[in-house]
């Protein structure tokens, strides 16, 4: 049994924001499985095909509380947890799969590490650094622009694919398939790059 957690902030105010990239990927995984989320004390949870999908209803900075509670409820080990989260250090269009490591300033990841250790697998979804005039806090709580929608759709699908590969073929296979992708590149090699496709 694996627990897959998408990090984000609950409620309509934060829906579709960069910080909620993990929620978008979990929604895609649930869609593929025909699963729906039911509310528990600390998360919305969906069960399907031998996995548990969880979207914390705690706020980002205490995400580890929801992860820890779900692990205890379903008897899941840290090494069988996959956490999907946004990452400022990667541009939109890039995804990285890894196990362990530091939180690199992502507070939801840090809280999870503090509570369960760093043995879980991470699917890091790039959201890029803010423009110079933007504070980081404002950037992560902003919504994706119309010119980013195409790239975002490809990223969400590829991040969900990465989770599936971890489950079916293991971490190394997922790293090999995913970590070299540049989803901001135009699908048509003869197409001129647009603002949405800029790396």
Buried (B, 14 or more C-beta within 10 A) or exposed (E): EBBBBBBBBBEEEBEBBBBBBBBBBBBBBBEBBEBEBEEBEBBBBBBBEEBBBBBBBBBBEBBBBBBBBBBEBBEBEBEBBBBBBBBBBBBBBBBBBEBEEEBEEBBBBBBBBEBBEBEBBBBBBBBBEBEEEEEEEEBBBBEBEEEBEBBBEBBBBBBBBBBBBBBEEEBEBBBEBBBEBEBBBBEEEEEEEEEBBEE
